[in-house]
Amino acid sequence: MPLSRKQFVSATALGISAAAIGLEPSAAQAQERAPVSFHILKPSQYDRAAVMSILKGGGAHKQVFQSVSPLTVAPGIASLYIHMQNSMNAYQFSMGTGKLSTLAVVLGSSVILALNDTIWKKYGFGKAFNLDATNDYYKASSNLNLSAAPDDPKGIYQDWSGQAVLKRGGKFFVCHNAMTAVAFVVASKMPGATVAGVLADFEKNVLPGFIVVPAGVASVQQAQEYGWKPFPII
């Protein structure tokens, strides 16, 4: 269904890929102001206590990963998770400096990594972003046993999944603004759908271990204020 100019959402303004969702604009559309607004969450509207506990913790070595796009490095392997695993492995087994705490902030179209299979199937994210049909990137390929040998190809330290990162103590923040932006685009492509309805669908289907935050860009900055060293992704 072709979008009207009023429906078109700028990829730059929203931090998502218009091409990936089939929304390549005309030159005239690209010049128009995107009619989008973001609900500004109050402290009581997200788990601020959990967010602050994570930010204030982490020990001596802590790294924050900013993920904007749901990039993959191989079939079934998300770039975000393999980067987090490799960094943790180096600290734990190679560098002799102690364990590394990791925190990922997913924003832009990368927020789809935080949503479960129900949402991926319902809205066709796999096809739209040239990814797997379901969110296989989250699902463990190992038994998540922390006593596995580091080089065991079937062990947790060679498991490039979101669940493996979580099992090792990794944390994840999800940008509410970006979820709103993706919901806006999805709703504009589906007759009868509303942004509020799609966003509510997303909010009910966030994966275990992912915490919604008001704005991913602010969370990356806030993490640095608490000593988390940034790794811009991906």
N, C-alpha and C positions, 0 to 999 in steps of 0.2 A: 504494500500500500504506500503510495508516494506521500511524502510529508509536505504539508503546507509550510510557507515561510514562518508562520506563527509557531508551528510545532518544532521547527528545526532547532537543535541544540548544538552550540559550537563546541567542538572537541577541545579547543583551547580553554574555553571558559569553564568546562566541566572536568577537564583532566581525564577524559575517556577517549577511546578511539572510535571516531565516527565510521571510518572505513571498516573496522572490525564488525560493527553492528549493521553495516549496510546503509550508512547514512551520509554518503558523500554529498556535500552541499554544492549548489551552484554558486557562481561568483556573487550573484545578488544575495543569496541566502547568507553567505559567509559574512556579509557586511552588516547584517541586522543584529541588533542587540538580542541576546537569548532571553526569552521570557521565563526565567527560572528563579526560584527563591529557595533558600535553605532555612529550615527551622533551626534556630539557635538553641541548643540544648541547655537547660538549666542544670546545676549540679545534682539536683534530685532526680533528673531524668536519665541518668546513666550511672554506672557503678563507679563513682568517683573514688570511693574508699579503696576499691580493688586496684584502680589505676595508680593511685598515690602509693599504695603499698609496694607495687612493682617498681615504680620509678625510684622510690627511696631505698629499695633493696638492691640486690645484685652483687654485692661484694666488691672486691678490688678490680676485677676485670669484667667489663660489660660493654656490649656492642649493640647499637640499634641499626636495624636494616630498614631502609625506606624502599618499599616496593610499589611502583606505579603501574606497571603492566604485568599481566599474568604470563610472563615469558617461560618458555620451556627450553631445556638443553638437550632433551631426548624424549622419545615417546614415554609418557607417563611420569616424567620427572620435571618438576617445577624448579626454575632457577633459584627462586627464593629459598626453598628448603635445602637444596644442595649446598648453597653458599653458607647457610647457617650451620649445617652439619660439618662442613669442611673446616670452618673456623673453630667450632667447638672441639673437633678432633685434634686439630693442631695444638690447641691450648692444653687439652687433657693428656695427650699421648706423646707429643713431640717437643714442646717448648720448655717443659719443666717449670712453668710459671703458675700452675694451678688451673682450675676450671674457669671457663668463660661463661658468663651469663649473656643470653641473647634475647633481644626483643625485636619483633618485626612490626612495622606500622604499614598496613596495607591501605592504599588510597588509589584514586583513579580507578581504572577498570580492574585493577588487581583485587578489588574487594570481592570479586566473584569467587576467589579462592577461599573466602570465609563462609561461603554458603553451601548448603548440603545438596544432595542429589535430587531431592524433590524440586528445588528451585532450578537446578541445571537442566533437568528434563522439561519442566514446565515452560521455561523461557528459552530453551534451545541455546544455552551459552556455549556448548561445545562447538556447534556448527558456526555460531556467530564469531567466535574468537579462534577458530581453527584449532580446537583443543579436543580432548577426549569427550565422549558423549556425557559422561558423568564425572564427578570430581574425584577421580582416581588419585590425584596428586596428594590428597589428604590421607589416604588409606595406607596403613603400614604394610610393608612387604616382608617384615620380620615378625618374630614373636615378641619383640620389644624387651627382650631379656638384657638387662644392663650388665650381666656377667659375661656377655659374649666377647670373643676376641676382637680387637680392633679391625683386623684384616679379614674377618669372617664375612664372605660375600653375602651370606644370608642373615647376618647379625644386625643389630640395631645401629651400629656405627657406620654401616654401609647401606642403611635404609634411608632413602631420600624422600621421606614423606613428612607431612605435617604432624602426624601422630608420633613419629619418632622424635621429632624436635620437641614436641610437648612432653613426651616421656622423660626427656633429658632435662626438663626444666625451662625450655624456651617459652617465651610469652608472645602474645599477638594482640595488637590493637587494630580495630577496624574503623575506618573513617565514615562517620554518619553522613557527612556532606557528600562523599563519593557514592554511597549507597543511594542517596536521594537523586544524584545525577543520573546514575544508571537506571533507576526507577523511572525518571522523567523520559528517558529515551525509550525504554521498553513500553511505557504507557502510550507514548505517541505513535507506536507502531501497532498497537493492539486495539481494535475497535471495542469501545465500551470500558476499557481499562482506565483507571485513574492513577495518578502519581501516588496519592495517599494509600490506595489499595495495594499497589505493587510494593511500595516501601514497607507497609505493614507485613506483607508476605515475606519480604527479605528479613525483617527484624525477628520474625518468629522462627526463622530457619537458619540462624547463624550457628556455625559448628561449635561443638564443645571446645573450650579453651581459647576462644576468640572473644575479646571484650570490645564492645562498641564505644568509641570515643567521639566527642563532638567534631573535631577536625584533625585529620591526619597530619596536615602541615604543622599545626600547632603542637601536636604530640611529639613530632620529631624534634622540634625546638625545645620543648619541655624536657624531653629525655636528656638532651645535651646539657641542660641546666643542672640536671642531677648526676652528671658524670658519665652518661652513656656516650661512647664514641661512635660517630656516624659512619655507616657504610652505605653510600647512595647506590641504589640498584638501578637497576635492573629494569 
